[in-house]
Amino acid sequence: MAFTTPWTSSVSPLIRTGHSHRLPLPPSKPFRCLARVSSAALSEAADLERRKHDLLRAVQDTRRGLTTTSDQRSSIEESLVSVERYGAGTGVNLGTLDGTWRLNYTSASDVLVLLEASERLPFFQVGQIFQKFECRDRTDGGIVRNVVRWSVPTLLEEQDGATLLVTAKFSVVSKRNIYLQFEEIAIENINISEELQTLIAPAILPRSFLSLQILQFLKTFKAQTPVRNPERRSVGGLYYLSYLDRDMLLGRAVGGGGVFIFTRAQPLRR
């Protein structure tokens, strides 16, 4: 708010000094106005943080969406919308989007099928799931990597035995919509368990060149394949980023593909 020569006001408050003259005071109304604006902004920020906390609490016991009941889904959607309204009408800041985000909840069937398989199959575990955006200093798009940590008990390290990596290019098509063009699926970062290492190269025997080569091959193994549909075309889709700040990312796959709730995570080690 601009201030206009407060000392020339025709109705200035006055105070008496110990002398015969009086000193004018600047009008206090602009300061009161600024105080009200600041108080309203603080109140809105506190309300937003409370709503974000309520959303995370609503998804806390759903095991990332796997065991969500109909009542929970309704409560989550209500909490989701209450946070989304704070970002309505503003564009996505790619500088803020850049970085690693951990999945807290989703209703997307292609992710839930992995979580369900982990529950039913004793030889398959799914660990943390991330989205990693690479778009710093960009305004038009970038790269997004969907990262799934998984394992095979006794053969690979628990929860972090291997990485499934789905890479896509993305372009900004509107204020909050990005278009994903999937490029590649890869399996990498194989971390074999101590039991398997011992089986391949027993610690009590001299490790042969062949056994060491096998261990090295497994640790550096990477398999990858391009993502194509039956017509050999790239697969893509719209992704609506409904809310974004420094520590929370909310998204909706356009066309009924599900909702996603992420929180900021530490950078991934490659």
Secondary structure as UniProt FT lines:
FT   HELIX           6..8
FT   STRAND          14..16
FT   STRAND          22..24
FT   HELIX           29..59
FT   TURN            60..61
FT   TURN            63..67
FT   HELIX           70..84
FT   TURN            85..89
FT   HELIX           94..97
FT   STRAND          99..106
FT   HELIX           109..120
FT   TURN            122..123
FT   STRAND          125..134
FT   TURN            136..137
FT   STRAND          141..151
FT   TURN            153..155
FT   TURN            158..160
FT   STRAND          162..172
FT   STRAND          177..188
FT   HELIX           194..200
FT   TURN            203..204
FT   HELIX           209..220
FT   STRAND          223..226
FT   TURN            230..231
FT   STRAND          234..244
FT   STRAND          248..253
FT   TURN            254..257
FT   STRAND          258..264
//
